[in-house]
Amino acid sequence: MHHFFVDRSDIDTDARRVRLTGDNYNHLKNVLRVRVGEKILISDGEGTDYECDVLEVHDENYIKEARETGDSSVTEPEVILHINFVEEIHELPADIYLFQGLPKQDKMELIVQKAVELGAHAVIPLDSKNTVIKLDDKRQQKKTERWQAIAEAAAKQSKRSIIPKVMHVMKWKAAMEFVKDFDLKLIPYENAKSIKHTMDELQKLPDHGKIAVFIGPEGGFSDSEIDDALQHGIEPITLGKRILRTETAAITSLSVLMLMLEAKGNEE
């Protein structure tokens, strides 16, 4: 089923209609060659999803013929959908913010894609002491736009109800300030205590609220950064006895959090 995000203003729940215009119309009409009766999944970007059927396709010829008969109600090409029902919620009960130490090469693209698939609410590229990649303003803007496009594609593919935000690169000090009021803050660390301690910490996962996860770059976080994290109430956890690559650590952390949050949600 094709998946599209639309503005809330394009959804009329009373009339059970959704209106797709602009890029969404072009993609449906000219790329997917959608036909009346096909099912489409619509998300409003605020957490609500609708399963719909294609009801009408108003192309340029339709508009021209309508104007010739005096009907000027349709002003631009559009696809009209009928809302069948509201889908179940696809989001996790708590918002996970992934603070990812900037990795080398194009690893960030994989991390963003998998983070979105695994339910992250936002991804924040982190400029830490051992970060090798340094981006000037122009490159940072270009990279952020690229990562955001990947996030949107992954959100559509994985039936997310929102498009997670990929934020601009954040410095360590700014990140500490950003998470000061979060409900739970975690940092995978090779010298963390035992698995039992980690599992005890994960039992503290909030039913709702915000969770921060800090993943270091290839060189890991420095000792001073770990000390500073502890001072800011960030809890070290272990991901096992093996040393994981930065992209593996991110995927592993989010996988564990996703499963535990889903399990808590099913208990309610």
GIBELZI-V557553 format. One record per residue. RES is the residue in one letter. OMEGA is omega in whole degrees, 0 to 359 (NA if undefined). D_CENTER is the distance of its C-alpha to the mean C-alpha in whole Angstrom. Layout:
res=(RES & RES)
omega=(OMEGA & OMEGA)
d_center=(D_CENTER & D_CENTER)
This chain:
res=(M & H & H & F & F & V & D & R & S & D & I & D & T & D & A & R & R & V & R & L & T & G & D & N & Y & N & H & L & K & N & V & L & R & V & R & V & G & E & K & I & L & I & S & D & G & E & G & T & D & Y & E & C & D & V & L & E & V & H & D & E & N & Y & I & K & E & A & R & E & T & G & D & S & S & V & T & E & P & E & V & I & L & H & I & N & F & V & E & E & I & H & E & L & P & A & D & I & Y & L & F & Q & G & L & P & K & Q & D & K & M & E & L & I & V & Q & K & A & V & E & L & G & A & H & A & V & I & P & L & D & S & K & N & T & V & I & K & L & D & D & K & R & Q & Q & K & K & T & E & R & W & Q & A & I & A & E & A & A & A & K & Q & S & K & R & S & I & I & P & K & V & M & H & V & M & K & W & K & A & A & M & E & F & V & K & D & F & D & L & K & L & I & P & Y & E & N & A & K & S & I & K & H & T & M & D & E & L & Q & K & L & P & D & H & G & K & I & A & V & F & I & G & P & E & G & G & F & S & D & S & E & I & D & D & A & L & Q & H & G & I & E & P & I & T & L & G & K & R & I & L & R & T & E & T & A & A & I & T & S & L & S & V & L & M & L & M & L & E & A & K & G & N & E & E)
omega=(179 & 187 & 180 & 172 & 181 & 173 & 180 & 181 & 180 & 180 & 177 & 184 & 179 & 180 & 181 & 181 & 172 & 182 & 178 & 180 & 173 & 183 & 179 & 177 & 182 & 181 & 179 & 187 & 190 & 180 & 182 & 181 & 184 & 178 & 177 & 179 & 180 & 181 & 181 & 174 & 182 & 174 & 180 & 179 & 180 & 175 & 181 & 180 & 181 & 170 & 186 & 169 & 173 & 183 & 182 & 174 & 182 & 180 & 183 & 179 & 178 & 181 & 181 & 180 & 179 & 180 & 179 & 178 & 177 & 180 & 181 & 183 & 178 & 186 & 179 & 180 & 184 & 171 & 179 & 179 & 173 & 180 & 177 & 179 & 177 & 181 & 173 & 181 & 182 & 184 & 176 & 182 & 176 & 182 & 179 & 176 & 179 & 174 & 188 & 174 & 186 & 179 & 178 & 173 & 184 & 182 & 181 & 180 & 177 & 182 & 179 & 181 & 183 & 178 & 179 & 179 & 184 & 171 & 179 & 179 & 180 & 176 & 180 & 175 & 187 & 176 & 182 & 187 & 183 & 177 & 181 & 182 & 176 & 184 & 172 & 186 & 183 & 180 & 180 & 179 & 180 & 179 & 181 & 178 & 178 & 180 & 179 & 177 & 177 & 178 & 180 & 179 & 180 & 178 & 179 & 183 & 186 & 177 & 173 & 179 & 177 & 170 & 180 & 182 & 169 & 185 & 176 & 180 & 184 & 175 & 183 & 182 & 179 & 179 & 179 & 178 & 183 & 187 & 188 & 182 & 179 & 183 & 178 & 182 & 186 & 176 & 175 & 187 & 187 & 179 & 178 & 181 & 188 & 175 & 180 & 178 & 178 & 180 & 176 & 179 & 181 & 175 & 180 & 180 & 181 & 176 & 177 & 178 & 188 & 178 & 177 & 176 & 182 & 179 & 182 & 176 & 183 & 181 & 182 & 175 & 178 & 179 & 181 & 178 & 177 & 178 & 180 & 178 & 178 & 179 & 180 & 174 & 179 & 187 & 176 & 176 & 178 & 175 & 179 & 186 & 182 & 176 & 183 & 171 & 184 & 180 & 178 & 179 & 179 & 182 & 180 & 181 & 182 & 179 & 180 & 181 & 179 & 183 & 181 & 177 & 176 & 180 & 177 & 180 & 180 & 179 & 185 & NA)
d_center=(19 & 18 & 15 & 14 & 13 & 16 & 17 & 18 & 22 & 22 & 22 & 25 & 25 & 29 & 30 & 27 & 26 & 23 & 24 & 22 & 24 & 23 & 21 & 20 & 23 & 24 & 22 & 23 & 27 & 27 & 25 & 24 & 28 & 27 & 30 & 30 & 30 & 26 & 24 & 20 & 17 & 16 & 13 & 14 & 11 & 12 & 12 & 15 & 15 & 18 & 20 & 23 & 26 & 27 & 30 & 31 & 30 & 32 & 33 & 35 & 38 & 37 & 37 & 40 & 42 & 41 & 42 & 45 & 46 & 45 & 41 & 39 & 36 & 34 & 33 & 31 & 30 & 27 & 26 & 27 & 25 & 27 & 24 & 26 & 24 & 20 & 18 & 17 & 14 & 12 & 10 & 11 & 14 & 13 & 10 & 9 & 10 & 10 & 13 & 14 & 17 & 18 & 19 & 22 & 22 & 18 & 17 & 14 & 13 & 13 & 11 & 8 & 8 & 9 & 7 & 4 & 7 & 9 & 6 & 5 & 5 & 6 & 8 & 11 & 14 & 17 & 20 & 23 & 26 & 26 & 23 & 25 & 23 & 24 & 23 & 25 & 23 & 24 & 22 & 19 & 18 & 19 & 16 & 14 & 14 & 14 & 11 & 9 & 11 & 10 & 6 & 7 & 10 & 8 & 6 & 10 & 11 & 10 & 11 & 7 & 9 & 7 & 5 & 3 & 6 & 8 & 11 & 15 & 16 & 18 & 21 & 22 & 24 & 21 & 19 & 21 & 22 & 18 & 18 & 22 & 21 & 18 & 19 & 19 & 19 & 19 & 20 & 21 & 25 & 27 & 30 & 28 & 30 & 31 & 28 & 30 & 29 & 25 & 25 & 27 & 24 & 22 & 24 & 23 & 19 & 19 & 19 & 17 & 16 & 14 & 14 & 14 & 15 & 16 & 17 & 20 & 21 & 23 & 26 & 24 & 25 & 28 & 30 & 30 & 27 & 27 & 30 & 28 & 25 & 27 & 29 & 26 & 25 & 23 & 24 & 24 & 24 & 25 & 23 & 26 & 29 & 28 & 27 & 23 & 22 & 19 & 16 & 18 & 18 & 14 & 14 & 17 & 15 & 12 & 14 & 17 & 15 & 13 & 16 & 18 & 16 & 16 & 20 & 20 & 19 & 22 & 24 & 24)
